[in-house]
Every structure is written in structure tokens, then in C-alpha cells.
Amino acid sequence: MEAHLRARGLNKTLETFVQESRVLSADKLSDDTTKASDNAVADFLQIYNENETSNPNAYDQSYARLRKWVDNSIDVYKVVFTIVYHLTLEDEMELRHILFPIFVHAYLDLVAKRLPEQATRFWDTFRSSHVEHHAQDLQSLSAIKTDQHLAENETARKYRKEKYLVRMSRYSFEMLLGYLQDNSFGLLLRLLNEHVNVNVTLDKPTVENEQHEPMGLIGSIPGQSMTTLDEFNQQPLLLGQLPPDVTFLTEVERRLKEEGADSNAAILEGLANLKQEQNVDAPSRETLKIPPKKLIDAEAEIRVLKDISRRISLGPNVLPSICCYTFHNSYDSVTCAKISPDASMLAAGSSESFIRLWNLAGDERRSDKEKQKQTRLVGHSGPVYGLSFSADQRFLLSGSEDRTAGHVSDVDVVKFHPNCAYIFTGSSDRTVRMWDVQRGNCVRLFTGHGGAVHALAVSPDGTVIASAGEDKTINLFDLASGRKIKSMVGHTGMIYSLNFSADGNVLASAGSDCTVRIWDAKKAETKELLAREGVVGAAGDRGRVSNDLLGTYPTKRTPLYNVEFTRANLLTAIGVYSA
């Protein structure tokens, strides 16, 4: 074992093994590892740091650093060991299974020490990253606020009485111990020693042990029920469109008739149907606290209806026209960009933590200098990676590296649901989360990507979400069931943006391979891939693509950050020229 640690450069860990008086025999650890026995973290690991024991915020600080290290280590671990050992996704993610028991016992410790403010802050900060697999336990533990609750709560007593079982390869186990010791995380080491049994397995998975438990079931307390992803994604949703604002639509109808009932006959017919729509599967305007529209907005609504009346229905035989906006001299500073639904405003996020907003429509009453003036929005403390306009264009939502949405890593993209009752976030932790706006909790979690999620799009009818990013793959999920509908491949670089056409028939994508691609959103899933002569990536490579791909539109040297359909189904694209 000493040679093993020395070869990996874990010098401080090696020194601890040799010098500590209560050291566990290296031969014993090696023998136990070979037998895949249960190993609690040994007593010699109880290294207490004076700064930790006297600091009530030590749990927050230590746990946050551990979580960040685990997330970063997984990427390194994946690159090195997937090639050598052909590890599965479960193997790559095994370090994450240690986080939940540490989270639980850190919170219970803070409650037991009668530090309610620190306990509440710790719970609120880190709870959401464990909802996927532990919703039931979290619900029970959330009721614990005092040491008396701690003694009475059945779930808490079970966690305190029985050790949490985690299986981990020897390599991961050594990495974890090395990190905790090198950083003198005494509190975390104590929690591991007292409350966790680590089942250390062989370095190299063999054919016999490659059959693993499903994700999320690897860590548990004996006899404790676990929440599966399917169960979590069965929470009830209200996906229907918002009920019509009848008073406002009546005023719009009156003004259209004044313009000329004959010329606006088709619009008036659609408006009459809209006023009578009753969606039972929809949130109420009162619940969402959406104020009624003002009569002054009627003219803007008429323009929207006229845009819709000019809409071209897209499909495999009718592809969209594309208008591309290009930023120059901005490649290193623009991190994301978005056009409003009516193409009147353009927003760009910056690596310098602010957002720029331009008025594309202009105003004839303003001078040319005033028309070009931009608005600067400040508030984030890190680079802005995601922007989204609300459907009524009253609000602009943004996400940043400062990690304010509940993910275990950067939030890279945000998106409103069409009825504004939900928000979607995509993250570098490879997941997509759906959040209830009113309650602030996660109601759906979508997994399956092999890299960070940088792009999201919701179908106009609010029933499907599309996601894409670092792994060059587009996934479509059904919101009601949480199940994946299909995956589509064809891009040769990272995908930055997705958008459904206004009729929901096609999906547009854009990315670092300097192309806009159009996909058939309605076609059923198929595993067939086609080698198409017309599909050429930015580097000139010809790849295999899903037969859902309808068209590819390359630029010369402009990676594309955003694609957006207008109400009339004109496709707009935004890119930053790369010299």
C-alpha cells in the first residue's frame, strides 16, 4: 500500500499512514480490499483541525469544498479510467455517493449542537442536489429543527443508529482519503468514521462484477427505502396554457373590428376560440400572481396576432428562412445571447458578470445615437451563461457561474415554461431540472447527457423539453412522465442553443461547429444513423447523423450561440465571429 500511495503522489497520506499511532496495517487494508469487505474509515483518520472545531460555519465550508472536488474529480477520473478499465457510468459517479450521508449527518450535527441558523442555511444551500434519489428521507428530515426533534424523528434515529453503506473502488477510496487528510477536514473524517461503512472493491472491475445496482441505490441504510428517478418524476404538473384574460381579449377584439371585420376575419375567428378555451390542466393567473394586462397593451397584442396569422407551417418539406446576427470583436467576452419572441430586443451575457440589452426594433422618434444606446444590467457575481425572455417579454431570466438555481455545478442555461409556472435549468452536472416557480422546489429531473447541458427548448404546447450541450447530442423528454422520447445526433461540436418552431413541428440547433441544423421534432424515435454526404462539420469531417436531420446551414467562421424562431417562424441566429 505504501508503494501504491507513493506512486500516486499522495505523500501526506503516506506520511499519516506511517506516523499516526493508531495506524491501520497497510497489509490489513490491502487484504480487506481484495476481499471487498466493509471498511469504516479507520480511527487514525480522526484528524481534528482547531479552526474547524471552533468555527460554526465549518460544515458549510468543508462540505462545499468536498462537493466541488468530487465534481471536478469525476471528470478527471472518467478520462483516465474509462479508457483503461472501461468503467460504466455508475463507476464514474461513485464518488458522489459519499456526499448524501455526509450532508445528512452534518445537518444533524448542527441541530444537535443547537446552531439553528447554521443548520437551516446548510440545509437550504445543499438540499436540492439530493432530491433525485432521497426525496422521501429529505421530507422526513426537514421537520427536524431542535435536539428534541432529533430524538423523536424515526428517520434521524435510523441514520444515527445504523451506518450508511457505500461501495467504492480502491482507487476512489484512496483519492477521497487523500483529499480529506491533505486538507485536514477533521469534521468530515469524523462523520465518515462514525456513520459510513465503505465497501472497498477491487481496482479493476471484472466481467463478474460489472453488473451494478441502479444509480442511486448504491448508497443506503439497510432496510431503508430509496426514491428512484421514475418515482421522483411522477409529481403532478400543470402543463396547460394559462386561462385567457377575457376582459383584455374583448378589448383587442373591439379594436380589430374597428380596423375592419372583413380584413381581420381570420384573426377574429381565432380570437373568439381563444376566449372560450378552458384548460383544466393549467395553473391560474391568480396562483401565479400574474397581473391582468393593461388596455394600453392591446395594440401590441394585435401586432402579435397579425404575426401569427402570417405564420408559415414548417415541416420536412418546408424549412425556415434564417436571419443571422454576428458580433465582431467580442469572441472572448460574449458568453450567451438571446432574442426576444418578437425579435425586438437582443440580450447578451458577459464573462464580466453583466448583461447588455439592445433595442433591435428602434423608435423613429429617437435619434440614431439614441437607437444604438444599450442598457447594462448588473447583479451577478460570475460570468452569465444563460438568458431567457418570458413569453410576454416583461422579464429577462439569467443564470450564472455563481450557482444561484440548486445544482451541484454551474448553471449554464435557463428557460421558462410557456405558462410561466415552471423554470428549467441545465447544468455542468449533466442534468436538467424543472422548478416550480411558486414553491421553489424541483419537480422533475432529467438525466442521460454525457457532458454539461448548455441548451434547452420547450415545445409551444408545453409538453416536451429538448436539451443538448457538451456531448453533441439532443435529447427530447416528455414532461408529464419524465421519460426520454428520443436522442438525435449530427453536430460535430458542442451545442449552444435549441428552439422549437412556433408550430412545434421542427427543432433548430446551433453550436461551436459553426452550423445551424433543423430537426424533425415529430418523427418517432429510431436507432438508424445515416452517413450523409451533405453533412460537413467545422473541421471538414463527415459524420453519421440521425435521420431526423432535415437541413444543415454552415457559417464560415462564426460559432453560433443562439437560434430563435419568431412568431411567424422566421429563424434568427446569433454568433460571434472568430478570426
C-alpha positions as CSV (number, residue, x, y, z in Angstrom):
1,M,0.0,0.0,0.0
2,E,2.9,2.4,0.8
3,A,4.3,1.9,-2.7
4,H,0.8,2.4,-4.1
5,L,0.3,5.7,-2.4
6,R,3.9,6.9,-3.2
7,A,3.3,6.1,-6.9
8,R,0.2,8.3,-6.9
9,G,2.0,11.1,-5.2
10,L,-0.2,11.0,-2.1
11,N,2.8,11.9,0.1
12,K,0.9,13.4,3.0
13,T,-1.5,10.5,3.1
14,L,1.5,8.1,3.1
15,E,3.1,10.1,6.0
16,T,-0.1,9.8,8.0
17,F,-0.3,6.1,7.5
18,V,3.3,5.7,8.8
19,Q,3.4,8.2,11.6
20,E,0.0,8.0,13.3
21,S,-0.1,5.9,16.4
22,R,-3.4,4.3,15.7
23,V,-2.5,3.4,12.1
24,L,-4.3,0.6,10.3
25,S,-2.0,-2.0,8.9
26,A,-1.4,-1.5,5.1
27,D,-1.4,-5.2,4.6
28,K,-4.8,-5.4,6.5
29,L,-6.3,-2.7,4.3
30,S,-5.0,-4.5,1.2
31,D,-6.3,-7.9,2.4
32,D,-9.7,-6.4,3.2
33,T,-9.9,-4.6,-0.1
34,T,-9.1,-7.8,-2.0
35,K,-11.9,-9.5,-0.1
36,A,-14.3,-6.5,-0.9
37,S,-15.1,-6.3,2.8
38,D,-16.9,-3.4,4.6
39,N,-14.3,-0.9,5.8
40,A,-15.3,2.0,8.1
41,V,-12.8,4.9,7.8
42,A,-10.3,3.9,10.4
43,D,-9.9,5.7,13.7
44,F,-6.5,7.1,12.7
45,L,-8.3,9.3,10.2
46,Q,-9.8,11.4,13.0
47,I,-7.5,14.4,12.5
48,Y,-9.1,17.4,14.2
49,N,-8.4,20.9,13.0
50,E,-8.7,23.6,15.6
51,N,-10.1,26.1,13.1
52,E,-12.9,23.6,12.3
53,T,-13.9,22.8,15.8
54,S,-14.2,26.5,16.8
55,N,-15.9,27.6,13.6
56,P,-19.7,27.1,13.4
57,N,-19.5,27.6,9.6
58,A,-17.0,24.8,9.1
59,Y,-19.7,22.3,8.0
60,D,-20.8,24.6,5.1
61,Q,-17.2,25.4,4.1
62,S,-15.9,21.9,4.3
63,Y,-18.9,20.3,2.6
64,A,-18.9,22.9,-0.2
65,R,-15.2,22.2,-1.0
66,L,-15.7,18.5,-0.9
67,R,-18.7,18.7,-3.3
68,K,-16.7,20.8,-5.7
69,W,-13.7,18.5,-5.5
70,V,-15.9,15.4,-6.2
71,D,-17.5,17.1,-9.2
72,N,-14.1,18.0,-10.6
73,S,-12.6,14.7,-9.8
74,I,-15.3,12.8,-11.7
75,D,-14.2,14.4,-14.9
76,V,-10.6,13.5,-14.4
77,Y,-11.5,10.0,-13.2
78,K,-13.7,9.5,-16.3
79,V,-11.0,10.4,-18.8
80,V,-8.2,8.3,-17.2
81,F,-10.1,5.2,-16.1
82,T,-12.8,4.8,-18.7
83,I,-10.1,4.2,-21.2
84,V,-8.1,1.8,-19.0
85,Y,-10.9,-0.1,-17.3
86,H,-13.9,0.5,-19.5
87,L,-15.8,1.8,-16.4
88,T,-19.6,2.2,-16.5
89,L,-21.5,5.4,-15.6
90,E,-22.0,4.0,-12.1
91,D,-18.3,3.7,-11.6
92,E,-17.6,7.2,-12.8
93,M,-20.1,8.6,-10.4
94,E,-19.3,6.6,-7.3
95,L,-17.5,9.4,-5.5
96,R,-20.9,11.3,-5.4
97,H,-22.5,8.6,-3.3
98,I,-20.5,9.7,-0.3
99,L,-22.0,13.2,-0.4
100,F,-25.5,12.3,0.9
101,P,-24.6,10.6,4.2
102,I,-22.2,13.5,4.9
103,F,-24.9,16.0,4.1
104,V,-27.4,14.3,6.5
105,H,-25.0,13.9,9.4
106,A,-23.6,17.4,9.1
107,Y,-27.1,18.8,9.3
108,L,-28.0,16.5,12.3
109,D,-24.7,17.6,14.0
110,L,-25.6,21.3,13.6
111,V,-29.1,20.6,15.1
112,A,-27.6,18.6,17.9
113,K,-25.2,21.4,18.7
114,R,-28.1,23.9,18.9
115,L,-27.0,26.0,15.9
116,P,-30.3,26.5,14.2
117,E,-29.2,29.4,11.9
118,Q,-26.3,27.4,10.6
119,A,-28.3,24.2,10.3
120,T,-31.1,26.0,8.3
121,R,-28.5,27.7,6.0
122,F,-26.7,24.4,5.4
123,W,-29.9,22.6,4.6
124,D,-31.2,25.2,2.2
125,T,-27.9,25.5,0.4
126,F,-27.3,21.8,-0.3
127,R,-30.6,20.0,-0.1
128,S,-31.7,20.3,-3.7
129,S,-28.8,18.3,-5.1
130,H,-30.0,15.2,-3.2
131,V,-33.7,15.3,-4.1
132,E,-33.4,13.0,-7.1
133,H,-32.7,9.8,-5.0
134,H,-33.6,10.8,-1.5
135,A,-36.8,12.9,-1.6
136,Q,-38.6,10.7,1.0
137,D,-35.8,10.9,3.6
138,L,-35.4,14.6,2.9
139,Q,-39.0,15.2,3.5
140,S,-38.8,13.4,6.9
141,L,-35.6,15.1,8.0
142,S,-36.8,18.6,7.0
143,A,-39.0,18.6,10.1
144,I,-36.0,18.4,12.5
145,K,-35.3,21.8,14.0
146,T,-34.3,21.0,17.6
147,D,-32.4,18.4,19.5
148,Q,-35.8,17.1,20.8
149,H,-37.0,16.6,17.2
150,L,-33.7,14.8,16.6
151,A,-34.5,12.3,19.3
152,E,-38.1,11.8,18.2
153,N,-37.7,11.6,14.4
154,E,-37.6,7.9,13.2
155,T,-35.6,8.6,10.1
156,A,-33.0,10.6,12.1
157,R,-32.7,7.8,14.7
158,K,-32.1,5.2,11.9
159,Y,-29.4,7.3,10.4
160,R,-27.7,7.8,13.7
161,K,-28.0,4.2,14.7
162,E,-27.1,2.4,11.5
163,K,-24.1,3.1,9.3
164,Y,-24.7,4.1,5.7
165,L,-23.3,1.6,3.2
166,V,-21.3,2.9,0.2
167,R,-19.5,0.8,-2.3
168,M,-16.3,2.3,-3.7
169,S,-13.3,1.2,-5.7
170,R,-9.9,1.2,-4.0
171,Y,-8.7,4.0,-6.3
172,S,-11.7,6.3,-5.4
173,F,-11.3,5.4,-1.7
174,E,-7.7,6.4,-1.7
175,M,-8.4,9.6,-3.6
176,L,-11.1,10.5,-1.1
177,L,-8.9,9.8,2.0
178,G,-6.0,11.7,0.4
179,Y,-8.1,14.8,-0.2
180,L,-9.7,14.8,3.2
181,Q,-6.4,14.3,5.0
182,D,-4.4,16.8,2.9
183,N,-6.9,19.4,3.7
184,S,-7.3,18.5,7.4
185,F,-11.1,18.1,7.1
186,G,-11.4,16.7,10.6
187,L,-15.2,17.1,10.8
188,L,-15.8,15.2,7.5
189,L,-13.4,12.5,8.5
190,R,-15.2,12.1,11.8
191,L,-18.6,11.8,10.1
192,L,-17.2,9.2,7.7
193,N,-15.7,7.2,10.6
194,E,-18.8,7.3,12.8
195,H,-21.6,7.0,10.3
196,V,-20.4,5.4,7.0
197,N,-19.3,1.9,6.0
198,V,-17.2,1.9,2.8
199,N,-17.3,-1.4,0.9
200,V,-14.0,-1.2,-0.9
201,T,-13.9,-3.2,-4.1
202,L,-11.1,-4.3,-6.5
203,D,-9.3,-1.7,-8.5
204,K,-10.3,-3.2,-11.9
205,P,-13.9,-4.2,-12.4
206,T,-14.1,-7.7,-13.9
207,V,-16.7,-9.4,-16.0
208,E,-18.2,-10.9,-12.9
209,N,-18.7,-7.6,-11.0
210,E,-19.7,-5.3,-13.9
211,Q,-23.4,-5.8,-13.0
212,H,-24.1,-2.9,-10.7
213,E,-27.1,-1.6,-8.8
214,P,-29.1,1.1,-10.5
215,M,-27.8,4.7,-9.9
216,G,-28.9,6.0,-6.5
217,L,-29.2,2.5,-4.9
218,I,-25.5,2.0,-4.3
219,G,-25.6,4.0,-1.1
220,S,-28.2,3.2,1.5
221,I,-29.0,2.2,5.1
222,P,-30.1,-1.5,5.3
223,G,-33.8,-1.7,5.1
224,Q,-34.2,2.0,4.1
225,S,-36.4,2.7,1.1
226,M,-34.9,4.8,-1.7
227,T,-36.6,7.1,-4.2
228,T,-36.0,6.2,-7.8
229,L,-35.8,8.7,-10.6
230,D,-39.1,7.4,-12.1
231,E,-40.9,7.9,-8.8
232,F,-39.5,11.3,-8.3
233,N,-40.7,12.3,-11.8
234,Q,-44.3,11.3,-11.1
235,Q,-45.0,14.5,-9.2
236,P,-48.2,16.2,-10.6
237,L,-47.7,19.0,-13.0
238,L,-49.9,21.7,-14.6
239,L,-48.7,22.0,-18.1
240,G,-51.6,23.7,-19.8
241,Q,-51.6,27.2,-21.2
242,L,-52.8,30.0,-18.9
243,P,-56.5,30.8,-19.0
244,P,-57.3,33.6,-21.3
245,D,-57.7,37.2,-20.0
246,V,-61.2,37.6,-21.3
247,T,-61.5,41.3,-20.5
248,F,-58.3,42.2,-22.3
249,L,-59.1,40.0,-25.3
250,T,-62.5,41.6,-25.6
251,E,-60.8,45.0,-26.0
252,V,-58.5,43.5,-28.6
253,E,-61.5,42.1,-30.4
254,R,-63.2,45.5,-30.4
255,R,-60.2,47.3,-31.9
256,L,-59.8,44.7,-34.6
257,K,-63.4,45.1,-35.6
258,E,-62.8,48.9,-35.8
259,E,-59.9,48.3,-38.2
260,G,-62.2,46.2,-40.4
261,A,-64.0,43.0,-39.7
262,D,-63.6,41.6,-43.2
263,S,-59.8,42.1,-43.4
264,N,-59.3,40.7,-39.9
265,A,-61.9,37.9,-40.2
266,A,-59.4,35.0,-39.7
267,I,-57.8,36.7,-36.7
268,L,-61.2,37.4,-35.1
269,E,-62.3,33.8,-35.5
270,G,-59.1,32.6,-33.8
271,L,-59.6,35.2,-31.0
272,A,-63.1,34.0,-30.4
273,N,-61.9,30.4,-30.0
274,L,-59.1,31.6,-27.7
275,K,-61.6,33.4,-25.4
276,Q,-63.6,30.2,-24.9
277,E,-60.6,27.9,-24.2
278,Q,-60.8,26.2,-20.8
279,N,-57.6,24.3,-19.8
280,V,-58.3,22.0,-16.8
281,D,-54.5,21.1,-16.7
282,A,-53.4,24.7,-16.2
283,P,-52.3,27.0,-13.4
284,S,-54.4,30.0,-12.6
285,R,-53.3,33.6,-13.1
286,E,-54.2,34.3,-9.5
287,T,-51.9,31.5,-8.2
288,L,-49.0,32.8,-10.3
289,K,-49.8,36.4,-9.3
290,I,-49.8,37.4,-12.9
291,P,-51.3,40.9,-13.1
292,P,-54.0,41.5,-15.8
293,K,-52.8,43.1,-19.0
294,K,-53.5,46.8,-19.4
295,L,-55.7,48.1,-22.2
296,I,-52.7,50.1,-23.4
297,D,-51.1,46.8,-24.4
298,A,-53.9,46.0,-26.8
299,E,-52.1,47.4,-29.9
300,A,-49.0,45.2,-29.1
301,E,-51.3,42.2,-28.8
302,I,-52.8,43.0,-32.2
303,R,-49.4,43.0,-33.8
304,V,-48.7,39.6,-32.2
305,L,-51.9,38.2,-33.6
306,K,-51.1,39.5,-37.1
307,D,-47.6,38.0,-36.9
308,I,-49.2,34.6,-36.0
309,S,-51.7,35.0,-38.9
310,R,-48.7,35.2,-41.3
311,R,-47.0,32.1,-39.8
312,I,-45.7,29.5,-42.2
313,S,-46.2,25.9,-41.1
314,L,-42.8,24.2,-41.2
315,G,-42.0,20.5,-41.7
316,P,-39.8,18.1,-43.6
317,N,-40.8,19.7,-46.9
318,V,-40.9,23.3,-45.8
319,L,-37.8,24.6,-44.0
320,P,-37.4,28.1,-42.5
321,S,-35.6,31.1,-43.7
322,I,-32.7,32.2,-41.5
323,C,-31.5,35.7,-40.4
324,C,-28.1,35.7,-38.7
325,Y,-26.8,38.5,-36.4
326,T,-23.0,38.5,-35.9
327,F,-21.0,40.1,-33.1
328,H,-17.5,41.3,-34.1
329,N,-14.5,41.9,-31.7
330,S,-16.4,40.2,-28.9
331,Y,-15.3,36.5,-29.1
332,D,-13.7,36.5,-25.6
333,S,-16.4,38.4,-23.7
334,V,-19.8,37.3,-25.0
335,T,-20.9,34.1,-23.2
336,C,-24.5,33.8,-24.3
337,A,-27.1,35.7,-26.3
338,K,-30.9,35.8,-26.7
339,I,-33.5,37.5,-29.0
340,S,-37.0,38.3,-27.6
341,P,-40.0,36.5,-29.0
342,D,-40.9,39.4,-31.3
343,A,-37.3,40.0,-32.4
344,S,-37.4,43.5,-31.0
345,M,-34.7,43.0,-28.3
346,L,-31.3,41.4,-28.1
347,A,-29.6,40.4,-24.8
348,A,-26.0,39.3,-24.4
349,G,-24.4,37.8,-21.3
350,S,-20.8,38.7,-20.5
351,S,-17.9,37.0,-18.9
352,E,-17.6,40.1,-16.8
353,S,-20.8,39.3,-14.9
354,F,-23.2,41.8,-16.6
355,I,-25.8,41.7,-19.3
356,R,-26.2,44.0,-22.3
357,L,-29.6,44.7,-23.8
358,W,-30.3,46.3,-27.2
359,N,-33.5,47.5,-28.9
360,L,-33.5,46.0,-32.4
361,A,-36.8,47.5,-33.5
362,G,-35.7,51.0,-32.8
363,D,-38.0,54.0,-32.4
364,E,-38.4,56.6,-35.2
365,R,-38.8,59.3,-32.6
366,R,-35.3,58.7,-31.3
367,S,-32.1,59.9,-32.9
368,D,-29.7,57.4,-34.4
369,K,-27.4,57.8,-31.4
370,E,-30.2,57.0,-29.0
371,K,-31.3,54.0,-31.1
372,Q,-27.9,52.4,-30.7
373,K,-27.6,53.0,-27.0
374,Q,-27.6,49.8,-24.9
375,T,-28.8,49.0,-21.4
376,R,-26.4,47.4,-19.0
377,L,-27.9,45.0,-16.3
378,V,-25.7,44.3,-13.3
379,G,-26.4,41.8,-10.4
380,H,-24.4,38.6,-10.9
381,S,-21.1,37.8,-9.3
382,G,-19.8,35.5,-12.0
383,P,-20.0,35.0,-15.8
384,V,-23.5,34.9,-17.2
385,Y,-24.1,31.7,-19.1
386,G,-27.9,31.6,-19.6
387,L,-30.6,34.1,-20.6
388,S,-34.4,33.7,-21.3
389,F,-37.2,36.2,-22.0
390,S,-40.6,35.5,-20.6
391,A,-43.4,34.9,-23.1
392,D,-44.8,38.4,-22.5
393,Q,-41.3,40.0,-22.7
394,R,-41.7,41.7,-19.4
395,F,-38.9,39.7,-17.7
396,L,-35.4,38.5,-18.5
397,L,-34.2,35.5,-16.6
398,S,-30.4,34.9,-16.2
399,G,-28.2,32.1,-14.9
400,S,-24.6,32.4,-13.8
401,E,-21.4,30.6,-12.6
402,D,-22.3,31.9,-9.1
403,R,-24.5,28.7,-8.8
404,T,-27.8,30.6,-7.6
405,A,-30.7,27.7,-9.1
406,G,-29.8,24.4,-6.8
407,H,-27.4,22.4,-9.0
408,V,-24.1,20.8,-7.8
409,S,-22.2,22.7,-10.5
410,D,-22.5,25.7,-12.8
411,V,-25.9,26.6,-14.1
412,D,-25.4,27.0,-17.9
413,V,-28.9,27.6,-19.2
414,V,-32.4,28.7,-18.0
415,K,-35.7,28.5,-19.7
416,F,-39.3,29.5,-18.9
417,H,-42.2,27.1,-19.4
418,P,-44.8,28.6,-21.8
419,N,-47.3,29.0,-18.9
420,C,-44.7,30.7,-16.7
421,A,-45.5,28.3,-13.8
422,Y,-42.1,26.5,-14.2
423,I,-38.5,27.2,-14.9
424,F,-36.0,24.8,-16.4
425,T,-32.2,24.8,-15.7
426,G,-29.4,22.9,-17.3
427,S,-26.1,22.5,-15.6
428,S,-22.5,21.3,-15.9
429,D,-23.6,18.5,-13.5
430,R,-25.1,16.9,-16.7
431,T,-28.7,17.2,-15.5
432,V,-31.8,19.2,-16.4
433,R,-34.1,20.3,-13.6
434,M,-37.7,21.6,-13.7
435,W,-38.6,24.0,-10.9
436,D,-42.0,25.1,-9.6
437,V,-42.0,28.9,-9.6
438,Q,-44.3,29.3,-6.6
439,R,-42.9,26.7,-4.3
440,G,-39.3,27.0,-5.4
441,N,-38.7,23.2,-5.4
442,C,-37.6,20.8,-8.1
443,V,-40.4,18.7,-9.7
444,R,-38.6,16.9,-12.5
445,L,-35.0,15.8,-13.0
446,F,-33.8,14.6,-16.4
447,T,-30.6,12.7,-16.8
448,G,-28.7,11.0,-19.7
449,H,-26.3,13.5,-21.0
450,G,-22.6,12.7,-21.1
451,G,-21.5,16.3,-20.5
452,A,-22.6,19.8,-19.4
453,V,-26.1,20.9,-20.6
454,H,-25.8,24.2,-22.4
455,A,-29.1,24.4,-24.4
456,L,-32.8,24.0,-23.6
457,A,-36.0,24.4,-25.5
458,V,-39.7,23.8,-24.5
459,S,-42.3,22.9,-27.2
460,P,-45.0,25.6,-27.7
461,D,-47.7,23.3,-26.2
462,G,-45.6,22.9,-23.0
463,T,-45.4,19.1,-23.1
464,V,-41.8,18.4,-24.4
465,I,-38.4,19.7,-23.4
466,A,-35.3,19.4,-25.6
467,S,-31.8,19.5,-24.1
468,A,-28.2,19.5,-25.6
469,G,-24.7,20.6,-24.9
470,E,-21.2,19.2,-24.5
471,D,-21.9,15.7,-25.7
472,K,-23.2,16.9,-29.1
473,T,-26.4,15.0,-28.5
474,I,-30.0,16.4,-28.4
475,N,-32.4,14.6,-26.0
476,L,-36.2,15.1,-26.1
477,F,-38.1,14.3,-22.9
478,D,-41.9,14.1,-22.2
479,L,-42.6,16.4,-19.3
480,A,-45.6,14.6,-17.9
481,S,-43.9,11.2,-17.5
482,G,-40.3,12.4,-17.3
483,R,-39.3,9.7,-19.8
484,K,-36.9,10.3,-22.8
485,I,-38.6,10.4,-26.2
486,K,-35.6,10.2,-28.4
487,S,-32.0,11.3,-28.9
488,M,-30.7,13.0,-32.1
489,V,-27.0,13.3,-33.2
490,G,-25.3,15.1,-36.1
491,H,-23.4,18.1,-34.6
492,T,-19.6,17.8,-34.6
493,G,-19.1,20.3,-31.8
494,M,-20.7,21.5,-28.6
495,I,-24.4,22.6,-29.0
496,Y,-25.1,26.0,-27.6
497,S,-28.8,26.6,-28.5
498,L,-32.1,24.9,-29.3
499,N,-35.5,26.3,-30.2
500,F,-38.8,24.8,-31.4
501,S,-40.7,26.4,-34.3
502,A,-43.8,28.3,-33.4
503,D,-46.0,25.3,-34.5
504,G,-43.7,22.8,-32.7
505,N,-43.0,20.8,-35.9
506,V,-39.3,21.3,-36.2
507,L,-36.4,22.0,-33.8
508,A,-33.4,24.2,-34.6
509,S,-30.0,23.8,-33.1
510,A,-26.7,25.7,-33.3
511,G,-23.3,25.4,-31.8
512,S,-19.5,25.5,-31.9
513,D,-19.3,23.6,-35.2
514,C,-20.5,26.9,-36.9
515,T,-23.7,25.3,-38.2
516,V,-27.5,25.8,-37.8
517,R,-29.3,22.4,-38.0
518,I,-33.0,21.7,-38.5
519,W,-34.6,18.6,-37.0
520,D,-37.9,16.8,-37.3
521,A,-39.4,17.1,-33.8
522,K,-42.4,14.9,-34.5
523,K,-40.7,11.9,-36.0
524,A,-40.7,8.8,-33.8
525,E,-37.5,7.6,-32.3
526,T,-35.3,5.4,-34.4
527,K,-31.8,4.0,-33.9
528,E,-30.9,4.3,-37.5
529,L,-28.0,6.6,-38.4
530,L,-27.2,7.8,-41.9
531,A,-23.9,8.9,-43.4
532,R,-25.0,12.0,-45.3
533,E,-22.7,13.5,-47.9
534,G,-24.0,17.0,-47.3
535,V,-23.3,17.0,-43.5
536,V,-19.9,18.6,-43.0
537,G,-18.6,19.8,-39.7
538,A,-16.5,22.9,-39.0
539,A,-13.3,20.8,-39.4
540,G,-14.5,19.2,-42.6
541,D,-15.3,15.9,-41.1
542,R,-18.3,13.9,-42.3
543,G,-20.1,12.2,-39.5
544,R,-23.1,9.9,-39.1
545,V,-26.3,11.6,-38.2
546,S,-29.8,10.7,-37.0
547,N,-32.3,10.5,-39.8
548,D,-34.3,13.2,-38.0
549,L,-31.9,15.8,-39.5
550,L,-33.7,17.9,-42.2
551,G,-31.1,20.5,-43.0
552,T,-27.6,21.9,-42.2
553,Y,-26.6,25.6,-42.7
554,P,-22.9,26.3,-42.1
555,T,-21.2,29.7,-41.5
556,K,-17.6,30.4,-42.4
557,R,-16.0,31.2,-39.0
558,T,-18.9,32.1,-36.7
559,P,-19.7,29.7,-33.9
560,L,-23.5,30.2,-33.2
561,Y,-24.7,30.9,-29.7
562,N,-28.4,31.2,-30.2
563,V,-31.2,30.2,-32.6
564,E,-34.8,31.6,-32.1
565,F,-37.9,31.3,-34.2
566,T,-40.2,34.4,-34.4
567,R,-43.9,34.0,-34.2
568,A,-44.1,33.9,-38.0
569,N,-41.5,31.1,-38.0
570,L,-38.6,33.1,-39.3
571,L,-35.4,31.7,-37.7
572,T,-32.9,34.1,-36.2
573,A,-29.4,33.1,-35.3
574,I,-26.7,34.9,-33.3
575,G,-23.0,34.2,-33.5
576,V,-19.6,35.7,-32.6
577,Y,-17.1,36.0,-35.4
578,S,-13.9,34.0,-34.8
579,A,-10.9,35.4,-36.8
